[in-house]
């Protein structure tokens, strides 16, 4: 085939793909103008009541993280780049840029077009959108949290690093979807090793090793090489796996738009495999509650490894924040550590879902109230407590500088925070369908705020943790803060039980019979 023939064939394929996409875009169930206007309204409310005050406060207050010299900014930039690269790869494994509506993918797969013809254009457009969002987010985070944009020289270098980071994040997102797991592990290892080398060079080389310019150059070269290899892999992508991912994403999108985001997240839980016989002893009886919980957790090894890392890191950050002053970086560390422990508490066990099913389906499972709580909550409570304590021990034994807070007060604050996190996790896992009363309008002088209530209901666990830690930080004494945390955890547990339909009088009767 001549060059003219190849060019005409590619142009014909592009025209056919464009025609199919335009026909699909004019379908009857597409997004309406009213729906987009409501989304823009919610974004405007968020910007007016949260984004503008935060930007104003950040511009008129000292930086949260003082970068100092460019040599000191290099390790921070490398750590952020590695985190973004790993996060993009992980996002690509679950929801990559090639995920399109199942019907549209089926139409393309039944034609004679190659995958590059109809997936390449979609990938380039989505990577451009993702890159723009990442660039804006990185620049906003650097402006709000650091003093990197204090003068022109550091601002230019920081902007160059942000552009390189944007390109790496975009191509890593595609790489995570189109390449196999070993290739993703190689990329993750290479990113970590490169960041470590750049950090060592910036610490040992005279003059800081050229500041942030070498980091920006490395990011740009890596993005170019990875992007070329990733786009070449599109023609060999597994279309059957892509069809399954698209169907799951379509179902998750439907759940999310109808107000049940937790059901959408449940679709991405890993399937348990193996170790079924390990739940039983040699004589055929079930093992103890802790052994059962640990065995069920080990049936999803990737999930439990992530949970252990989150619990340990969260416990360390939580301990450092609780032992620090009442405001500033210590409070941020306290909140971030509590959020990490909250995430790890949900990933460490599937017993939360079993408890929700047994409470909501009592006629099917029976009303064994005391045994249900002991059997389902034993492992997650012990695992969260041990993981947070391990992280706290690492924070105490580490040689970095910290404030000399009283050890008893720190222990009380950490214990209260862990109890609050467990209560918030219980509240989140007992969530069922979206309550109808949240769909009613909440009329205020600023408009209808029912959308904000729906968002708060979707992320009620995060809201409870953040508000609880903020309230604990305002209490002058550690015993009072721990008592407040226990009270808030009890309120979360009570609200979770009410969600499952256990009324006040019924709860007393069940506890009296247990």
RODO-2510 file (C-alpha; in nm, 4 decimals, decimal comma):
residues 514
     n   res          X          Y          Z
     1     x     0,0000     0,0000     0,0000
     2     x     0,1351     0,3449    -0,0920
     3     x     0,1736     0,6369     0,1458
     4     x    -0,1316     0,8003    -0,0116
     5     x    -0,3337     0,4842     0,0422
     6     x    -0,2296     0,4618     0,4077
     7     x    -0,3163     0,8267     0,4655
     8     x    -0,6566     0,7916     0,2987
     9     x    -0,7318     0,4757     0,4989
    10     x    -0,6476     0,6528     0,8262
    11     x    -0,8593     0,9525     0,7250
    12     x    -1,1520     0,7222     0,6413
    13     x    -1,1188     0,5441     0,9758
    14     x    -1,1107     0,8767     1,1588
    15     x    -1,4218     0,9929     0,9759
    16     x    -1,6101     0,6741     1,0617
    17     x    -1,5140     0,6953     1,4284
    18     x    -1,6182     1,0606     1,4404
    19     x    -1,9551     0,9794     1,2804
    20     x    -2,0275     0,7016     1,5311
    21     x    -1,9349     0,9231     1,8239
    22     x    -2,1552     1,2061     1,6975
    23     x    -2,4527     0,9722     1,6558
    24     x    -2,4017     0,8362     2,0059
    25     x    -2,3704     1,1880     2,1480
    26     x    -2,7197     1,2728     2,0164
    27     x    -2,8869     0,9828     2,1952
    28     x    -3,1965     1,0423     2,4038
    29     x    -3,0478     0,9693     2,7489
    30     x    -2,7529     1,2048     2,7210
    31     x    -2,6799     1,4701     2,9815
    32     x    -2,9284     1,7568     2,9737
    33     x    -2,8605     2,1283     2,9979
    34     x    -3,0447     2,1399     3,3303
    35     x    -2,8234     1,8664     3,4755
    36     x    -2,5074     2,0425     3,3666
    37     x    -2,6379     2,3719     3,5050
    38     x    -2,7035     2,2072     3,8420
    39     x    -2,3494     2,0668     3,8452
    40     x    -2,2125     2,4117     3,7657
    41     x    -2,4265     2,5512     4,0477
    42     x    -2,2766     2,3057     4,2963
    43     x    -1,9254     2,3919     4,1777
    44     x    -2,0016     2,7622     4,2183
    45     x    -2,1300     2,7067     4,5734
    46     x    -1,8186     2,5090     4,6603
    47     x    -1,5958     2,7802     4,5147
    48     x    -1,7713     3,0665     4,6939
    49     x    -1,7981     2,9056     5,0369
    50     x    -1,4767     2,7015     5,0453
    51     x    -1,2278     2,7671     4,7677
    52     x    -1,2224     3,1475     4,7821
    53     x    -1,1817     3,1646     5,1639
    54     x    -0,9068     2,9011     5,1535
    55     x    -0,7145     3,0867     4,8823
    56     x    -0,7509     3,4144     5,0689
    57     x    -0,6358     3,2596     5,3980
    58     x    -0,3377     3,0927     5,2282
    59     x    -0,2302     3,4165     5,0588
    60     x    -0,2407     3,6138     5,3841
    61     x    -0,0800     3,3584     5,6180
    62     x     0,2633     3,1929     5,6400
    63     x     0,3247     2,8874     5,4247
    64     x     0,2295     2,5527     5,5725
    65     x     0,5487     2,3942     5,4356
    66     x     0,8451     2,6274     5,4042
    67     x     1,0576     2,5076     5,1127
    68     x     1,3579     2,7241     5,1928
    69     x     1,6302     2,6461     4,9403
    70     x     1,5756     2,4686     4,6102
    71     x     1,7894     2,1820     4,7390
    72     x     1,5320     2,1315     5,0114
    73     x     1,2477     2,1469     4,7592
    74     x     1,3886     1,8643     4,5450
    75     x     1,3051     1,5771     4,7869
    76     x     0,9533     1,7136     4,8302
    77     x     0,9041     1,7380     4,4539
    78     x     1,0406     1,3862     4,4002
    79     x     0,8156     1,2390     4,6680
    80     x     0,5131     1,4134     4,5199
    81     x     0,6023     1,2956     4,1683
    82     x     0,6368     0,9339     4,2817
    83     x     0,3046     0,9487     4,4667
    84     x     0,1286     1,0936     4,1616
    85     x     0,2844     0,8335     3,9285
    86     x     0,1855     0,5430     4,1508
    87     x    -0,1628     0,6829     4,2002
    88     x    -0,2099     0,7275     3,8248
    89     x    -0,0988     0,3697     3,7598
    90     x    -0,3371     0,2384     4,0230
    91     x    -0,6233     0,4455     3,8819
    92     x    -0,5496     0,3091     3,5361
    93     x    -0,5836    -0,0491     3,6592
    94     x    -0,9398     0,0216     3,7764
    95     x    -1,0670     0,3044     3,5556
    96     x    -0,8329     0,3935     3,2728
    97     x    -0,8662     0,6457     2,9894
    98     x    -0,9810     0,3765     2,7438
    99     x    -1,2997     0,2996     2,9391
   100     x    -1,5917     0,4085     2,7203
   101     x    -1,9670     0,3304     2,7252
   102     x    -2,0238    -0,0435     2,6666
   103     x    -2,2594     0,0042     2,3721
   104     x    -2,0155     0,2338     2,1956
   105     x    -1,7302    -0,0093     2,2549
   106     x    -1,9423    -0,2964     2,1214
   107     x    -2,0152    -0,1007     1,8025
   108     x    -1,6463    -0,0313     1,7464
   109     x    -1,5431    -0,3903     1,8216
   110     x    -1,7846    -0,5279     1,5589
   111     x    -1,6246    -0,3227     1,2806
   112     x    -1,3060    -0,3778     1,0844
   113     x    -1,1347    -0,0843     1,2560
   114     x    -0,8207    -0,1458     1,4569
   115     x    -0,8239    -0,0573     1,8292
   116     x    -0,5791     0,2248     1,7635
   117     x    -0,8258     0,3952     1,5289
   118     x    -1,1085     0,4315     1,7809
   119     x    -0,9205     0,4195     2,1114
   120     x    -0,6231     0,6381     2,0226
   121     x    -0,8284     0,9558     1,9741
   122     x    -1,0232     0,8953     2,2939
   123     x    -0,7017     0,8342     2,4870
   124     x    -0,5351     1,1528     2,3584
   125     x    -0,8359     1,3684     2,4443
   126     x    -0,8795     1,2224     2,7916
   127     x    -0,5094     1,2484     2,8676
   128     x    -0,5253     1,6155     2,7704
   129     x    -0,8172     1,6683     3,0099
   130     x    -0,6449     1,4761     3,2888
   131     x    -0,3194     1,6614     3,2314
   132     x    -0,4912     1,9993     3,2529
   133     x    -0,6675     1,9032     3,5752
   134     x    -0,3431     1,7700     3,7241
   135     x    -0,1528     2,0851     3,6283
   136     x    -0,4110     2,3125     3,7884
   137     x    -0,4291     2,0955     4,1001
   138     x    -0,0499     2,0760     4,1397
   139     x    -0,0053     2,4513     4,0973
   140     x    -0,2908     2,5237     4,3386
   141     x    -0,1511     2,2831     4,5998
   142     x     0,1976     2,4325     4,5687
   143     x     0,0597     2,7853     4,5994
   144     x    -0,1604     2,7072     4,9001
   145     x     0,0752     2,4849     5,0985
   146     x     0,4284     2,6048     5,0172
   147     x     0,6232     2,9237     4,9507
   148     x     0,7539     2,7942     4,6173
   149     x     0,5913     3,0814     4,4273
   150     x     0,7388     3,3481     4,6546
   151     x     0,9893     3,4723     4,3922
   152     x     1,0197     3,4457     4,0158
   153     x     1,3129     3,1997     3,9950
   154     x     1,1599     2,9338     4,2201
   155     x     0,8181     2,9915     4,0614
   156     x     0,9526     2,9161     3,7137
   157     x     1,1250     2,6006     3,8321
   158     x     0,8152     2,4921     4,0217
   159     x     0,5994     2,5512     3,7154
   160     x     0,8393     2,3445     3,5018
   161     x     0,8198     2,0585     3,7522
   162     x     0,4393     2,0850     3,7532
   163     x     0,4288     2,0589     3,3726
   164     x     0,6573     1,7537     3,3751
   165     x     0,4559     1,5992     3,6560
   166     x     0,1381     1,6547     3,4558
   167     x     0,2788     1,4715     3,1553
   168     x     0,4055     1,1807     3,3660
   169     x     0,0714     1,1464     3,5466
   170     x    -0,1223     1,1397     3,2195
   171     x     0,0901     0,8746     3,0491
   172     x     0,1157     0,6688     3,3704
   173     x    -0,2637     0,6614     3,3790
   174     x    -0,2679     0,5101     3,0301
   175     x     0,0289     0,2834     3,1096
   176     x    -0,1526     0,1368     3,4082
   177     x    -0,4391     0,0229     3,1868
   178     x    -0,2705    -0,1000     2,8694
   179     x     0,0359    -0,2705     3,0191
   180     x     0,0531    -0,5877     3,2255
   181     x     0,1147    -0,6018     3,5987
   182     x     0,4910    -0,6807     3,5673
   183     x     0,5382    -0,3751     3,3452
   184     x     0,3571    -0,1610     3,5998
   185     x     0,5774    -0,2939     3,8774
   186     x     0,8852    -0,2092     3,6714
   187     x     0,7602     0,1457     3,6179
   188     x     0,6761     0,1883     3,9864
   189     x     1,0196     0,0600     4,0899
   190     x     1,1931     0,2825     3,8357
   191     x     1,0024     0,5879     3,9552
   192     x     1,0970     0,5197     4,3154
   193     x     1,4632     0,4576     4,2302
   194     x     1,4835     0,7737     4,0173
   195     x     1,3311     0,9815     4,2949
   196     x     1,5786     0,8383     4,5451
   197     x     1,8749     0,9130     4,3172
   198     x     1,7555     1,2690     4,2552
   199     x     1,7136     1,3254     4,6294
   200     x     2,0639     1,1981     4,7061
   201     x     2,2162     1,4127     4,4302
   202     x     2,0389     1,7247     4,5543
   203     x     2,1694     1,6614     4,9053
   204     x     2,5292     1,5861     4,8119
   205     x     2,6005     1,7931     4,4978
   206     x     2,7296     2,1493     4,5450
   207     x     2,4684     2,4158     4,4861
   208     x     2,1803     2,1718     4,5267
   209     x     2,2472     1,9924     4,1969
   210     x     2,0934     2,2652     3,9790
   211     x     1,7708     2,3100     4,1766
   212     x     1,4491     2,1768     4,0300
   213     x     1,5515     2,1991     3,6632
   214     x     1,7013     1,8443     3,6540
   215     x     1,3809     1,7069     3,8081
   216     x     1,1720     1,8802     3,5415
   217     x     1,3981     1,7467     3,2630
   218     x     1,3817     1,3906     3,3959
   219     x     1,0028     1,4117     3,4198
   220     x     0,9760     1,5409     3,0640
   221     x     1,2012     1,2711     2,9167
   222     x     1,0217     0,9990     3,1136
   223     x     0,6824     1,1238     2,9938
   224     x     0,7970     1,1214     2,6301
   225     x     0,9365     0,7671     2,6500
   226     x     0,6433     0,6244     2,8443
   227     x     0,3866     0,7972     2,6241
   228     x     0,5347     0,6516     2,3060
   229     x     0,5402     0,2996     2,4494
   230     x     0,1915     0,3297     2,6003
   231     x     0,0279     0,4492     2,2787
   232     x     0,1943     0,1673     2,0869
   233     x     0,0386    -0,0800     2,3303
   234     x    -0,3149     0,0336     2,2488
   235     x    -0,3297    -0,1871     1,9387
   236     x    -0,2620    -0,4971     2,1523
   237     x    -0,4998    -0,4140     2,4375
   238     x    -0,7210    -0,6958     2,5657
   239     x    -1,0618    -0,5967     2,4275
   240     x    -1,2476    -0,8570     2,6354
   241     x    -1,1031    -0,7158     2,9580
   242     x    -1,1746    -0,3636     2,8353
   243     x    -1,5379    -0,4620     2,7719
   244     x    -1,5677    -0,5945     3,1283
   245     x    -1,4099    -0,2787     3,2685
   246     x    -1,6441    -0,0607     3,0634
   247     x    -1,9507    -0,2534     3,1796
   248     x    -1,8424    -0,2255     3,5421
   249     x    -1,7683     0,1445     3,5025
   250     x    -2,1107     0,2033     3,3463
   251     x    -2,2816     0,0293     3,6360
   252     x    -2,0721     0,2206     3,8894
   253     x    -2,1567     0,5494     3,7171
   254     x    -2,5259     0,4655     3,7390
   255     x    -2,4947     0,3925     4,1117
   256     x    -2,3044     0,7158     4,1688
   257     x    -2,5535     0,9333     3,9803
   258     x    -2,8481     0,7787     4,1677
   259     x    -2,6989     0,8618     4,5074
   260     x    -2,5453     0,5290     4,6115
   261     x    -2,1747     0,5930     4,5771
   262     x    -2,0914     0,3180     4,8277
   263     x    -2,2538     0,0613     4,5991
   264     x    -2,0426     0,1921     4,3119
   265     x    -1,7270     0,1463     4,5192
   266     x    -1,8359    -0,2052     4,6137
   267     x    -1,8086    -0,3036     4,2470
   268     x    -1,4319    -0,2512     4,2649
   269     x    -1,3715    -0,4686     4,5676
   270     x    -1,1378    -0,7593     4,4871
   271     x    -1,2883    -1,1055     4,4791
   272     x    -1,1700    -1,3316     4,7672
   273     x    -0,9699    -1,6321     4,6513
   274     x    -0,8273    -1,9378     4,8221
   275     x    -0,7867    -2,0280     5,1915
   276     x    -1,1463    -2,1497     5,2182
   277     x    -1,0511    -2,4626     5,4103
   278     x    -0,8377    -2,2572     5,6518
   279     x    -1,1567    -2,1294     5,8172
   280     x    -1,2150    -2,4738     5,9731
   281     x    -1,0229    -2,6730     6,2288
   282     x    -0,9228    -3,0337     6,1763
   283     x    -1,2383    -3,1545     6,3534
   284     x    -1,4643    -2,9516     6,1214
   285     x    -1,5484    -2,6689     6,3609
   286     x    -1,5007    -2,3037     6,2727
   287     x    -1,1953    -2,1289     6,4084
   288     x    -1,2092    -1,8387     6,6512
   289     x    -1,3350    -1,4948     6,5613
   290     x    -0,9895    -1,3429     6,5184
   291     x    -0,8652    -1,6383     6,3132
   292     x    -1,1696    -1,6187     6,0871
   293     x    -1,1225    -1,2467     6,0333
   294     x    -0,7510    -1,2824     5,9594
   295     x    -0,8152    -1,5660     5,7142
   296     x    -1,0823    -1,3717     5,5289
   297     x    -0,8497    -1,0723     5,5096
   298     x    -0,5685    -1,2834     5,3636
   299     x    -0,8006    -1,4008     5,0854
   300     x    -0,7519    -1,0538     4,9296
   301     x    -0,3758    -1,0018     4,9735
   302     x    -0,3445    -0,6781     4,7766
   303     x    -0,6224    -0,5150     4,9727
   304     x    -0,4859    -0,6229     5,3113
   305     x    -0,1333    -0,5028     5,2236
   306     x    -0,2727    -0,1603     5,1363
   307     x    -0,4726    -0,1621     5,4601
   308     x    -0,1660    -0,2452     5,6702
   309     x     0,0345     0,0327     5,5057
   310     x    -0,2443     0,2829     5,5619
   311     x    -0,2878     0,1807     5,9251
   312     x     0,0832     0,2039     6,0037
   313     x     0,1363     0,5320     5,8183
   314     x    -0,1842     0,6749     5,9615
   315     x    -0,0911     0,5664     6,3133
   316     x     0,2481     0,7356     6,2831
   317     x     0,1019     1,0605     6,1465
   318     x    -0,1760     1,0496     6,4051
   319     x     0,0715     1,0109     6,6914
   320     x     0,2953     1,2911     6,5673
   321     x    -0,0023     1,5226     6,5260
   322     x    -0,1516     1,4401     6,8658
   323     x     0,1855     1,5003     7,0352
   324     x     0,2390     1,8334     6,8586
   325     x     0,0968     2,1811     6,9206
   326     x    -0,2729     2,2569     6,8931
   327     x    -0,2573     2,4135     6,5447
   328     x    -0,0458     2,4298     6,2312
   329     x     0,1237     2,1266     6,0737
   330     x     0,0526     1,9117     6,3797
   331     x    -0,3235     1,9454     6,3331
   332     x    -0,2904     1,8646     5,9615
   333     x    -0,0855     1,5561     6,0488
   334     x    -0,3469     1,4564     6,3063
   335     x    -0,6320     1,4850     6,0555
   336     x    -0,4385     1,3153     5,7729
   337     x    -0,3357     1,0281     6,0002
   338     x    -0,6936     0,9775     6,1161
   339     x    -0,8165     0,9715     5,7562
   340     x    -0,5513     0,7105     5,6671
   341     x    -0,6564     0,4941     5,9621
   342     x    -1,0189     0,5379     5,8527
   343     x    -0,9373     0,4131     5,5031
   344     x    -0,7325     0,1228     5,6361
   345     x    -1,0096     0,0210     5,8745
   346     x    -1,2411    -0,0401     5,5800
   347     x    -0,9868    -0,2269     5,3692
   348     x    -0,8623    -0,4560     5,6419
   349     x    -1,1769    -0,6664     5,6572
   350     x    -1,5012    -0,7542     5,4797
   351     x    -1,6730    -0,8207     5,8136
   352     x    -1,8309    -0,4750     5,8037
   353     x    -2,0470    -0,5749     5,5096
   354     x    -2,1385    -0,9032     5,6760
   355     x    -2,2525    -0,7155     5,9861
   356     x    -2,4651    -0,4818     5,7750
   357     x    -2,6308    -0,7762     5,5997
   358     x    -2,7016    -0,9577     5,9259
   359     x    -2,8536    -0,6472     6,0835
   360     x    -3,0688    -0,5574     5,7838
   361     x    -3,1691    -0,9170     5,7019
   362     x    -3,2496    -1,0405     6,0507
   363     x    -3,5382    -1,2664     5,9374
   364     x    -3,2901    -1,4512     5,7154
   365     x    -2,9871    -1,4684     5,9435
   366     x    -3,1644    -1,4659     6,2808
   367     x    -3,1357    -1,2159     6,5671
   368     x    -2,8171    -1,3301     6,7412
   369     x    -2,7350    -0,9795     6,8626
   370     x    -2,4474    -1,0354     7,1010
   371     x    -2,2846    -1,3083     6,8922
   372     x    -2,3127    -1,1018     6,5768
   373     x    -2,1234    -0,8071     6,7218
   374     x    -1,8519    -1,0208     6,8776
   375     x    -1,8033    -1,2317     6,5662
   376     x    -1,7954    -0,9516     6,3093
   377     x    -1,6264    -0,6681     6,4995
   378     x    -1,3526    -0,8651     6,6757
   379     x    -1,1075    -0,8734     6,3847
   380     x    -1,1491    -0,5190     6,2441
   381     x    -1,1292    -0,3572     6,5892
   382     x    -0,8194    -0,5552     6,6860
   383     x    -0,6532    -0,5038     6,3471
   384     x    -0,7136    -0,1273     6,3474
   385     x    -0,5917    -0,0935     6,7050
   386     x    -0,2770    -0,2987     6,6479
   387     x    -0,1962    -0,1223     6,3192
   388     x    -0,2379     0,2235     6,4712
   389     x    -0,0292     0,1225     6,7736
   390     x     0,2483    -0,0077     6,5480
   391     x     0,2500     0,3194     6,3564
   392     x     0,2539     0,5135     6,6814
   393     x     0,5461     0,3063     6,8059
   394     x     0,7381     0,3807     6,4878
   395     x     0,6683     0,7524     6,5328
   396     x     0,7885     0,7433     6,8942
   397     x     1,1071     0,5477     6,8193
   398     x     1,2008     0,7464     6,5059
   399     x     1,4835     0,9973     6,5551
   400     x     1,3085     1,2991     6,3964
   401     x     1,2424     1,6077     6,6134
   402     x     0,9071     1,6411     6,7893
   403     x     0,7464     1,8388     7,0651
   404     x     0,7784     1,7193     7,4211
   405     x     0,4127     1,6463     7,4953
   406     x     0,3091     1,4461     7,7972
   407     x     0,3033     1,0746     7,7062
   408     x    -0,0237     1,0095     7,8905
   409     x    -0,1986     1,2915     7,7049
   410     x    -0,0699     1,1607     7,3727
   411     x    -0,1930     0,8103     7,4503
   412     x    -0,5375     0,9419     7,5438
   413     x    -0,5629     1,1508     7,2278
   414     x    -0,4501     0,8633     7,0042
   415     x    -0,6885     0,6199     7,1732
   416     x    -0,9791     0,8630     7,1405
   417     x    -0,8971     0,9217     6,7736
   418     x    -0,8904     0,5480     6,7004
   419     x    -1,2262     0,4997     6,8742
   420     x    -1,3699     0,7887     6,6722
   421     x    -1,2379     0,6369     6,3493
   422     x    -1,3939     0,2990     6,4266
   423     x    -1,7277     0,4673     6,5020
   424     x    -1,7107     0,6634     6,1747
   425     x    -1,6311     0,3441     5,9837
   426     x    -1,9312     0,1731     6,1436
   427     x    -2,1507     0,4653     6,0379
   428     x    -2,0275     0,4444     5,6796
   429     x    -2,0594     0,0674     5,6446
   430     x    -2,4179     0,0625     5,7730
   431     x    -2,5198     0,2886     5,4842
   432     x    -2,8086     0,1649     5,2690
   433     x    -3,0057     0,3541     5,0035
   434     x    -3,0147     0,7322     4,9793
   435     x    -3,2849     0,8657     5,2183
   436     x    -3,5741     1,0283     5,0395
   437     x    -3,5743     1,3266     5,2755
   438     x    -3,2377     1,4324     5,1360
   439     x    -3,4016     1,4856     4,7971
   440     x    -3,6294     1,7547     4,9394
   441     x    -3,5175     2,1119     4,8677
   442     x    -3,3455     2,3100     5,1426
   443     x    -3,4322     2,6683     5,0558
   444     x    -3,1949     2,9359     5,1875
   445     x    -3,1154     3,2934     5,0800
   446     x    -2,8231     3,1429     4,8876
   447     x    -3,0364     2,8911     4,7011
   448     x    -3,1102     2,5198     4,7362
   449     x    -2,8461     2,3510     4,9520
   450     x    -2,9850     1,9973     4,9299
   451     x    -2,6942     1,9036     4,7005
   452     x    -2,4470     1,9794     4,9785
   453     x    -2,6432     1,7557     5,2158
   454     x    -2,6278     1,4728     4,9620
   455     x    -2,2503     1,5171     4,9286
   456     x    -2,2157     1,5148     5,3075
   457     x    -2,4225     1,1943     5,3253
   458     x    -2,2064     1,0289     5,0611
   459     x    -1,8868     1,1059     5,2557
   460     x    -2,0290     1,0948     5,6065
   461     x    -1,7374     0,8911     5,7424
   462     x    -1,4804     1,1463     5,6285
   463     x    -1,6967     1,4287     5,7597
   464     x    -1,7302     1,2629     6,1007
   465     x    -1,3540     1,2024     6,1270
   466     x    -1,2527     1,5541     6,0209
   467     x    -1,5107     1,7292     6,2386
   468     x    -1,4304     1,5017     6,5336
   469     x    -1,0548     1,5653     6,5183
   470     x    -1,1134     1,9400     6,4773
   471     x    -1,3412     1,9375     6,7827
   472     x    -1,0883     1,7354     6,9837
   473     x    -0,8146     1,9875     6,9042
   474     x    -1,0198     2,2662     7,0627
   475     x    -1,0585     2,0873     7,3974
   476     x    -0,7862     2,2072     7,6374
   477     x    -0,7399     1,8776     7,8252
   478     x    -0,6567     1,5356     7,6839
   479     x    -0,9100     1,3434     7,9013
   480     x    -1,1836     1,5826     7,7882
   481     x    -1,0863     1,5373     7,4229
   482     x    -1,0846     1,1580     7,4614
   483     x    -1,4269     1,1698     7,6263
   484     x    -1,5586     1,3853     7,3430
   485     x    -1,4225     1,1365     7,0883
   486     x    -1,5893     0,8449     7,2654
   487     x    -1,9182     1,0356     7,2737
   488     x    -1,8997     1,1143     6,9034
   489     x    -1,8142     0,7509     6,8262
   490     x    -2,1187     0,6409     7,0263
   491     x    -2,3355     0,8819     6,8248
   492     x    -2,1943     0,7371     6,5033
   493     x    -2,2714     0,3822     6,6197
   494     x    -2,6228     0,4808     6,7181
   495     x    -2,6824     0,6506     6,3822
   496     x    -2,5476     0,3413     6,2051
   497     x    -2,7868     0,1166     6,3943
   498     x    -3,0747     0,3453     6,3079
   499     x    -2,9802     0,3134     5,9415
   500     x    -3,0238    -0,0613     5,9580
   501     x    -3,3748    -0,0233     6,1012
   502     x    -3,3015    -0,1078     6,4643
   503     x    -3,5296     0,1265     6,6573
   504     x    -3,4595     0,2443     7,0109
   505     x    -3,7111     0,0174     7,1807
   506     x    -3,6137    -0,2804     6,9664
   507     x    -3,2481    -0,2283     7,0494
   508     x    -3,3164    -0,2376     7,4236
   509     x    -3,5214    -0,5551     7,3857
   510     x    -3,2510    -0,7280     7,1813
   511     x    -2,9770    -0,6285     7,4243
   512     x    -3,1832    -0,7558     7,7173
   513     x    -3,2266    -1,0929     7,5422
   514     x    -2,8593    -1,1183     7,4349
***
